[in-house]
Amino acid sequence: MARHWPLSTAVMTIALLAGIVLGVFGAPAQAGAPNRGREFYLALGGSGSVGVQPTRAAVRGQPTDRGYSNDLLGLLRSRWSDLQLVELGCPGETSATTLNGEDKCRSHRRSSQLAEALSFLERHRSTVLVTVDLGFNNLRPCLARGRVDGQIDEGCVDQSLATVKQQLAEILNQLRAAGPPDMDIVGIGHYDPLLADYLRGGAPRTFALQSLDVISRLNDTLRSTYMDAGVPMADVAAVFDLPDRGAVTVSGLGNVPEDVARTCALTWMCNPPPLGPNPHPDDAGYEAIARAVSAVVPSG
């Protein structure tokens, strides 16, 4: 004859067995359950990635806590409530120094910024976002010579862009391989600080328009490289209204193209000494870049 247990005893037995199973195998994950661990945002690149701005103590610029990476934290809190910023960027960094070292930053415990980033990703599997801000410094020698000579060396630009494309692709591949599968990577496009030379008229104005074409080519190169790697790019050029030749009247500047006015409003290039002219964004510029980055961060 079958033995019938009291209902209360059966319920208690089932509950006990369920507890044993969960203890061995772990509780099932709930769909949409929040990640309770600390999540990391890793910012890589040159001076912009560490929020460099001129200060009274360092008129040429120094890292601040008012860069786009700092501003981005607030914009992403609704998705990652405990997001922690880690900055490995180095002013003056190029794609080559990111890969191979030899930069002026001695904070890297390893051979290069990329090596430090890969080590970080291996040790912090809760990294959810990486931004990559490279390319402009590769072109700086071409632009600097052109600013003096009045004519940009197109051969220098061609070679620099080819180097950016090759090395940036390698950097992205290594970051993707080292990071967790669900980690987002976002590339940062570029504005043109040298467009402010338009205000000087004559040969500097001609150079400013040439520099705008170079930055456009840089952004095209970056965009295609990021796209090939499956990485979205923040359209920083659009934030700075590049290119927009429509005329606007600005107090202190007169009648100028819209993109020149935006360059003056969002960088230190049109400020008088001692803080200007300086090519880095000001507070408003970094905030605008942060919004451009936030707009392309995948929603998860």
C-alpha positions as CSV (number, residue, x, y, z in Angstrom):
1,M,0.0,0.0,0.0
2,A,1.3,3.4,-0.9
3,R,2.3,5.6,2.0
4,H,0.7,9.1,2.1
5,W,2.7,11.8,3.8
6,P,0.8,14.7,5.4
7,L,0.6,17.7,3.1
8,S,2.7,19.9,5.4
9,T,5.5,17.3,5.5
10,A,5.5,17.0,1.7
11,V,5.8,20.8,1.3
12,M,8.7,20.9,3.8
13,T,10.5,18.1,2.0
14,I,10.1,19.8,-1.4
15,A,11.4,23.1,0.0
16,L,14.4,21.3,1.6
17,L,15.3,19.6,-1.7
18,A,15.0,22.8,-3.6
19,G,17.3,24.5,-1.1
20,I,19.9,21.7,-1.6
21,V,19.7,22.1,-5.4
22,L,20.1,25.9,-5.2
23,G,23.0,25.5,-2.8
24,V,24.8,23.3,-5.2
25,F,24.0,24.9,-8.5
26,G,23.3,28.5,-7.5
27,A,20.1,30.5,-7.9
28,P,18.9,31.1,-11.5
29,A,19.7,34.6,-12.8
30,Q,16.7,36.8,-13.2
31,A,16.2,38.5,-16.5
32,G,17.2,42.1,-16.3
33,A,18.6,41.7,-12.8
34,P,21.1,44.6,-12.0
35,N,24.8,44.0,-11.8
36,R,25.5,44.6,-8.1
37,G,29.3,44.7,-8.5
38,R,31.3,47.8,-9.2
39,E,31.5,48.6,-12.9
40,F,34.4,50.3,-14.6
41,Y,34.7,52.8,-17.4
42,L,38.2,52.9,-18.9
43,A,39.2,56.1,-20.8
44,L,42.1,55.8,-23.2
45,G,43.8,58.3,-25.5
46,G,45.6,61.6,-25.5
47,S,45.1,64.8,-23.5
48,G,41.3,65.1,-24.2
49,S,40.8,61.7,-22.5
50,V,42.1,63.1,-19.2
51,G,40.4,66.5,-19.5
52,V,43.4,68.7,-20.0
53,Q,42.7,72.4,-19.7
54,P,44.9,75.5,-19.1
55,T,45.0,76.7,-15.5
56,R,46.7,79.6,-13.8
57,A,49.2,77.1,-12.4
58,A,49.8,75.4,-15.8
59,V,48.9,77.7,-18.6
60,R,49.8,75.1,-21.2
61,G,47.3,72.7,-19.7
62,Q,47.1,70.0,-17.2
63,P,44.7,67.0,-16.5
64,T,41.5,68.1,-14.7
65,D,38.4,66.4,-13.3
66,R,36.2,68.3,-15.8
67,G,36.9,66.3,-18.9
68,Y,34.3,64.5,-21.1
69,S,35.0,61.2,-19.3
70,N,34.1,62.8,-16.0
71,D,30.9,64.4,-17.5
72,L,30.0,61.0,-19.0
73,L,29.7,59.4,-15.6
74,G,26.7,61.5,-14.8
75,L,25.1,60.8,-18.1
76,L,25.4,57.0,-17.8
77,R,24.4,56.7,-14.1
78,S,20.9,55.5,-15.1
79,R,22.4,52.5,-16.8
80,W,25.4,51.8,-14.5
81,S,24.7,53.3,-11.1
82,D,28.1,52.5,-9.6
83,L,30.2,53.3,-12.6
84,Q,33.9,54.1,-11.7
85,L,36.2,56.0,-14.1
86,V,39.7,54.8,-14.7
87,E,41.9,57.1,-16.9
88,L,45.0,55.8,-18.5
89,G,45.4,58.6,-21.1
90,C,48.5,60.5,-21.8
91,P,48.8,64.0,-23.3
92,G,50.4,63.9,-26.7
93,E,49.7,60.2,-27.1
94,T,49.6,58.8,-30.7
95,S,48.4,55.5,-32.0
96,A,52.1,54.5,-32.2
97,T,53.0,55.4,-28.6
98,T,49.8,53.8,-27.4
99,L,50.9,50.5,-28.9
100,N,54.7,50.7,-28.3
101,G,55.2,53.1,-25.3
102,E,57.8,55.8,-25.5
103,D,55.3,58.4,-24.4
104,K,56.1,61.1,-21.8
105,C,53.8,59.7,-19.2
106,R,55.7,57.6,-16.7
107,S,52.7,56.4,-14.8
108,H,52.3,53.3,-16.9
109,R,53.6,50.4,-14.9
110,R,53.9,48.4,-18.1
111,S,55.4,49.1,-21.5
112,S,52.6,51.2,-23.0
113,Q,49.1,52.6,-22.4
114,L,47.7,49.6,-24.3
115,A,49.6,47.1,-22.3
116,E,48.3,48.8,-19.1
117,A,44.8,48.7,-20.5
118,L,45.0,45.0,-21.4
119,S,46.2,44.2,-17.9
120,F,43.4,46.2,-16.4
121,L,40.8,44.4,-18.5
122,E,42.1,41.0,-17.5
123,R,41.9,42.0,-13.8
124,H,38.6,43.8,-13.9
125,R,36.0,41.7,-15.7
126,S,33.3,44.1,-14.7
127,T,34.6,46.7,-17.1
128,V,31.5,47.8,-19.1
129,L,32.8,50.7,-21.3
130,V,36.1,51.7,-23.0
131,T,36.5,55.0,-24.9
132,V,39.3,55.4,-27.4
133,D,40.5,58.9,-28.3
134,L,43.4,58.7,-30.8
135,G,44.3,60.2,-34.1
136,F,44.8,63.9,-33.8
137,N,48.2,63.8,-32.3
138,N,49.4,61.6,-35.3
139,L,48.6,64.6,-37.5
140,R,50.0,67.3,-35.3
141,P,53.4,67.5,-37.0
142,C,51.8,67.9,-40.4
143,L,49.5,70.6,-39.1
144,A,52.3,72.4,-37.2
145,R,54.5,72.6,-40.2
146,G,51.6,73.8,-42.3
147,R,50.8,76.5,-39.9
148,V,54.3,77.9,-40.2
149,D,54.7,77.3,-44.0
150,G,51.2,78.2,-44.9
151,Q,50.8,75.0,-46.9
152,I,50.0,71.6,-45.4
153,D,52.2,68.7,-46.6
154,E,49.6,66.3,-48.1
155,G,52.2,63.5,-48.2
156,C,52.6,63.8,-44.4
157,V,48.8,63.7,-44.0
158,D,48.4,60.6,-46.2
159,Q,51.1,58.7,-44.3
160,S,49.8,59.7,-40.9
161,L,46.2,58.6,-41.8
162,A,47.5,55.3,-43.1
163,T,49.3,54.7,-39.8
164,V,46.3,55.7,-37.8
165,K,44.1,53.2,-39.7
166,Q,46.5,50.3,-39.3
167,Q,47.4,50.9,-35.6
168,L,44.0,51.8,-34.4
169,A,42.6,48.6,-35.9
170,E,45.2,46.6,-34.0
171,I,44.5,48.5,-30.7
172,L,40.7,47.8,-31.0
173,N,41.3,44.1,-31.8
174,Q,43.4,43.7,-28.7
175,L,41.0,45.6,-26.5
176,R,38.1,43.5,-27.7
177,A,40.0,40.2,-27.2
178,A,41.0,41.2,-23.6
179,G,37.7,42.6,-22.4
180,P,34.6,40.8,-21.3
181,P,32.1,39.8,-24.1
182,D,29.6,42.4,-23.2
183,M,32.0,45.3,-22.9
184,D,31.2,48.4,-25.0
185,I,33.8,50.3,-26.9
186,V,33.2,53.8,-28.2
187,G,35.6,55.8,-30.5
188,I,35.9,59.6,-30.2
189,G,35.9,61.7,-33.3
190,H,37.7,65.1,-33.5
191,Y,37.1,68.8,-33.7
192,D,39.5,71.3,-35.4
193,P,41.1,73.7,-32.9
194,L,43.2,75.3,-35.6
195,L,40.0,76.6,-37.3
196,A,40.4,79.5,-34.9
197,D,43.2,80.8,-37.1
198,Y,40.4,82.0,-39.4
199,L,40.1,85.1,-37.2
200,R,43.6,86.2,-38.1
201,G,42.8,86.7,-41.8
202,G,45.2,86.4,-44.7
203,A,47.5,83.3,-44.8
204,P,46.3,82.0,-41.4
205,R,42.7,82.0,-42.7
206,T,43.8,80.0,-45.7
207,F,45.6,77.5,-43.4
208,A,42.5,77.3,-41.2
209,L,40.4,76.1,-44.1
210,Q,43.0,73.6,-45.1
211,S,43.1,72.2,-41.6
212,L,39.4,71.7,-41.7
213,D,39.8,69.4,-44.7
214,V,42.5,67.5,-42.9
215,I,40.3,67.0,-39.8
216,S,37.5,65.9,-42.1
217,R,39.8,63.2,-43.6
218,L,40.9,62.2,-40.1
219,N,37.2,61.7,-39.1
220,D,36.5,59.7,-42.2
221,T,39.5,57.4,-41.5
222,L,38.5,57.0,-37.9
223,R,34.9,56.3,-38.7
224,S,35.7,53.6,-41.2
225,T,38.2,52.0,-38.9
226,Y,35.8,51.9,-36.0
227,M,33.0,50.7,-38.2
228,D,35.2,47.8,-39.4
229,A,35.7,46.8,-35.8
230,G,32.0,47.1,-34.9
231,V,32.6,50.1,-32.8
232,P,30.4,53.3,-32.8
233,M,32.1,56.7,-33.0
234,A,31.0,59.8,-31.2
235,D,30.4,62.5,-33.9
236,V,32.4,65.3,-32.2
237,A,32.7,67.2,-35.5
238,A,28.9,67.6,-35.5
239,V,29.0,69.0,-32.0
240,F,31.4,71.7,-33.2
241,D,29.3,72.3,-36.3
242,L,32.1,71.1,-38.7
243,P,31.8,72.1,-41.4
244,D,29.2,74.9,-41.3
245,R,30.2,78.0,-43.3
246,G,27.0,79.8,-42.5
247,A,27.7,83.3,-41.1
248,V,26.8,84.3,-37.6
249,T,27.5,87.5,-35.6
250,V,29.2,87.0,-32.3
251,S,30.1,89.6,-29.8
252,G,33.8,90.2,-29.8
253,L,34.3,88.2,-33.0
254,G,32.1,90.0,-35.5
255,N,30.6,88.2,-38.5
256,V,32.2,84.7,-38.7
257,P,31.3,81.2,-39.9
258,E,29.3,79.1,-37.5
259,D,32.1,76.5,-37.1
260,V,34.6,79.2,-36.2
261,A,32.2,80.6,-33.6
262,R,31.7,77.1,-32.1
263,T,35.4,76.5,-31.9
264,C,35.8,79.7,-30.0
265,A,32.9,78.9,-27.7
266,L,33.9,75.3,-26.9
267,T,37.7,75.6,-26.7
268,W,40.3,78.0,-25.3
269,M,41.6,78.9,-28.7
270,C,40.1,82.4,-28.8
271,N,40.9,83.3,-25.2
272,P,43.5,85.9,-24.5
273,P,46.8,85.0,-22.6
274,P,47.6,83.6,-20.2
275,L,45.0,80.8,-20.6
276,G,44.6,81.2,-24.4
277,P,45.1,80.4,-27.1
278,N,44.9,76.7,-26.1
279,P,43.6,73.9,-28.3
280,H,41.8,72.0,-25.6
281,P,38.1,72.1,-24.9
282,D,36.7,74.3,-22.1
283,D,34.1,73.0,-19.6
284,A,31.3,73.6,-22.2
285,G,33.3,71.8,-24.9
286,Y,33.9,68.7,-22.7
287,E,30.3,68.6,-21.7
288,A,29.3,68.7,-25.4
289,I,31.7,65.9,-26.3
290,A,30.3,63.8,-23.4
291,R,26.8,64.2,-24.8
292,A,28.0,63.0,-28.2
293,V,29.6,60.0,-26.6
294,S,26.5,59.2,-24.5
295,A,24.4,59.3,-27.7
296,V,26.2,56.4,-29.2
297,V,26.8,54.2,-26.1
298,P,24.8,51.0,-26.8
299,S,21.7,50.9,-24.7
300,G,22.4,47.3,-23.5
